């Protein structure tokens, strides 16, 4: 009697372009889902489950808006910019009370693609800022405290052709992850603000064993 699940979601997009080298697109998404939790699942060897839970129910909503723009400038330089806002929230009702969760995120990204001496090159940066509120993350007065985090990433990648049908991907991404201070709640100690730097390299190789052919419909082997 409490195991139903209902989901409603929708999305819409609109794009504008006045040439093959310039395009702007807006995407909007939203949704809501609701689910009941009727009780224990699977086996109950210790006999702790006494009956159906007709109260517990979770509801979640999400919304997002994304704006993307691409353009090509002189020298065959491709620029791509994207800005996204997203919001998600949830409510859970149980015999022990009601709990809530809310999360908001804003991201911005820029990427430049170019060809340098026949080698594909991409460079760019990405910034993210997000915040969350949760019923179980509180201070010593039991008031919810925000958890805020930001992330800045810088990346570069090159895709050279080492030899005939041998390709490489070489890249690196550097991250700066920052979390603000969290006050204690009396039993949990306070957490000082935290900054983490991380560099993540990447090297990949691909060998095209056999070229594809349109005439014979052979896709090729890699």
C-alpha positions in Angstrom: 0.0 0.0 0.0 3.0 2.3 0.2 5.3 1.1 -2.6 4.2 3.4 -5.4 6.5 5.4 -7.5 5.6 8.5 -9.6 7.8 10.5 -11.8 7.1 13.6 -14.0 9.9 15.3 -16.0 10.2 17.6 -18.9 12.7 19.4 -21.0 12.8 22.1 -23.6 15.5 23.7 -25.8 15.8 26.5 -28.3 18.8 27.2 -30.6 19.8 30.1 -32.8 22.4 30.1 -35.6 23.1 32.6 -38.4 26.0 30.6 -39.9 27.8 27.2 -39.6 30.4 28.8 -37.3 28.1 30.4 -34.7 25.4 28.8 -32.6 23.6 29.5 -29.3 21.5 27.0 -27.4 19.3 27.2 -24.3 18.3 24.0 -22.5 15.7 23.9 -19.6 14.9 20.8 -17.6 12.7 20.1 -14.6 11.3 17.1 -12.8 9.6 15.7 -9.7 9.5 12.2 -8.4 7.8 10.6 -5.4 8.3 7.2 -3.9 6.9 5.2 -0.9 9.0 3.1 1.4 6.8 0.2 2.7 9.3 -1.4 5.0 12.0 -3.9 5.2 13.3 -5.7 2.1 14.7 -9.2 1.7 15.1 -11.5 4.6 14.4 -10.6 8.3 16.2 -13.3 10.2 15.9 -11.5 13.6 12.2 -10.8 13.3 12.6 -7.0 13.7 10.1 -6.1 11.0 6.5 -6.0 12.5 4.5 -4.7 9.5 4.1 -2.3 6.6 5.3 1.2 6.9 2.4 3.3 5.5 4.0 6.7 6.3 7.5 6.9 4.9 7.7 8.7 1.6 10.3 10.6 -0.3 9.9 13.5 -2.7 12.6 15.0 -5.0 12.5 17.9 -7.4 15.2 19.1 -9.8 15.6 22.1 -12.2 18.4 23.2 -14.5 19.1 25.9 -17.1 22.1 25.7 -19.4 23.2 28.2 -22.0 25.8 27.1 -24.6 27.5 29.2 -27.3 29.9 28.0 -29.9 31.8 30.1 -32.5 34.7 29.8 -34.9 37.1 32.8 -35.2 39.9 33.4 -37.7 42.6 30.8 -37.8 40.0 28.0 -37.3 39.8 28.5 -33.6 36.7 27.0 -32.1 35.4 28.6 -28.9 32.8 27.0 -26.7 31.3 28.6 -23.6 28.7 27.1 -21.3 27.0 28.3 -18.1 24.7 26.1 -16.1 22.5 26.6 -13.1 21.0 23.6 -11.3 18.8 23.2 -8.2 17.7 20.0 -6.5 15.7 19.4 -3.3 14.3 16.5 -1.4 11.9 15.9 1.4 11.6 12.6 3.4 8.8 11.8 5.7 9.0 8.9 8.2 7.6 7.9 11.6 10.6 9.7 13.1 9.8 13.0 11.5 10.6 15.0 8.4 14.0 15.8 6.9 14.9 18.0 4.0 17.8 18.5 1.6 18.5 21.3 -0.8 21.4 21.6 -3.3 22.3 24.4 -5.7 25.1 24.5 -8.3 26.4 27.1 -10.8 29.1 26.1 -13.3 30.9 28.0 -16.1 33.1 26.4 -18.7 35.3 27.7 -21.6 37.1 25.6 -24.1 39.3 26.5 -27.1 39.9 23.9 -29.8 42.6 24.5 -32.4 44.9 22.7 -34.8 48.6 23.3 -34.3 50.9 21.8 -36.9 48.3 19.2 -37.7 47.8 18.3 -34.1 44.5 18.9 -32.3 44.8 21.0 -29.2 42.3 21.9 -26.6 42.7 24.3 -23.6 40.2 25.7 -21.2 38.9 26.3 -17.7 35.9 25.4 -15.6 34.5 27.0 -12.5 31.9 25.5 -10.1 30.2 26.8 -7.0 27.7 24.8 -5.0 25.9 24.9 -1.7 23.8 22.4 0.2 21.5 22.5 3.2 20.5 19.3 5.0 18.4 18.7 8.1 21.2 16.5 9.6 24.0 19.0 9.2 23.3 21.4 12.0 25.1 23.7 14.5 24.9 23.5 18.3 21.4 25.1 18.2 20.2 22.4 15.7 19.8 25.0 12.9 20.9 23.7 9.5 24.3 25.1 8.4 25.2 25.5 4.7 27.9 23.5 3.1 29.6 25.5 0.4 32.2 24.3 -2.0 33.9 25.7 -5.1 36.1 24.1 -7.7 38.4 25.7 -10.3 39.8 23.5 -13.0 42.3 24.3 -15.8 43.0 21.8 -18.5 45.1 21.3 -21.7 45.1 18.4 -24.1 47.0 17.5 -27.3 46.1 14.7 -29.8 49.1 14.1 -32.0 49.4 11.5 -34.8 52.5 9.5 -33.8 52.7 7.5 -37.0 50.4 6.2 -39.7 47.2 5.0 -37.9 48.8 5.5 -34.4 47.3 8.3 -32.3 48.0 9.7 -28.8 46.1 11.8 -26.4 48.2 13.7 -23.9 46.6 16.0 -21.3 46.6 17.4 -17.8 44.0 19.0 -15.6 44.7 21.0 -12.4 42.0 21.4 -9.8 41.6 23.7 -6.8 38.8 22.5 -4.5 37.7 24.8 -1.7 35.3 24.0 1.1 34.2 26.7 3.7 34.4 26.2 7.4 31.7 24.1 9.1 30.8 24.8 12.7 30.3 22.0 15.2 27.1 20.8 16.8 28.3 20.1 20.3 29.1 16.4 19.5 30.7 16.8 16.1 33.8 19.1 16.1 34.1 22.0 13.8 35.8 21.5 10.5 38.2 24.2 9.3 38.0 25.5 5.8 39.8 23.2 3.4 41.7 23.8 0.1 42.9 20.9 -2.0 45.1 21.2 -5.1 45.2 18.2 -7.5 47.0 17.7 -10.8 45.7 14.8 -13.0 47.7 13.8 -16.0 46.3 11.6 -18.9 48.1 9.6 -21.6 46.3 7.3 -24.0 47.3 5.5 -27.2 45.2 4.2 -30.0 46.3 2.0 -33.0 44.0 1.8 -36.0 44.7 -1.8 -37.2 42.6 -1.4 -40.4 41.2 1.6 -42.1 37.5 1.7 -42.7 35.9 1.6 -46.2 32.7 3.2 -47.4 32.5 0.9 -50.4 32.7 -2.3 -48.4 31.0 -0.9 -45.3 34.0 -1.9 -43.1 34.2 0.3 -40.0 37.8 -0.5 -39.3 39.5 -2.0 -36.3 41.1 -0.2 -33.4 
